[in-house]
């Protein structure tokens, strides 16, 4: 429901440039040095919205703007992760996933597990690290 209230497409207008692909290149412009591509949100002032209605609106623009001003979940202003691709798990050798948790950036390693079911009792438990704690520990 929150996603619907935040999506201006429901006003009948088309929206472009909401996301971009960041290739995480160690040498800018050289995709051969990419550490994997990631989809990132562009700032709302960079979004392009159609001037005319492209399809039948499901919600009026007045109601849409009103819903934006009373959103129950404030989105973080910036989802940047300082250590993306740099934190490696000692147990399995994989890179930690960056994720937003409790209003701040963090990193996790689930040791290759991508399912939502309970973790295997035989395998290692997932590791969760807060970015601020990591940065303080390494002295950045």
Secondary structure, DSSP 8 states (H G I E B T S, - for coil): -HHHHH-GGGGT--EE-SEEEE--BSSTT-GGGBS--EEEE--GGG-EE-SS--S--SS-HHHHHHHHHT-SS---S----TTTTT-B-TTT--B-EEEEETTEEEEEE-TT---SS---SSS---EEEEHHHHHHHHT-
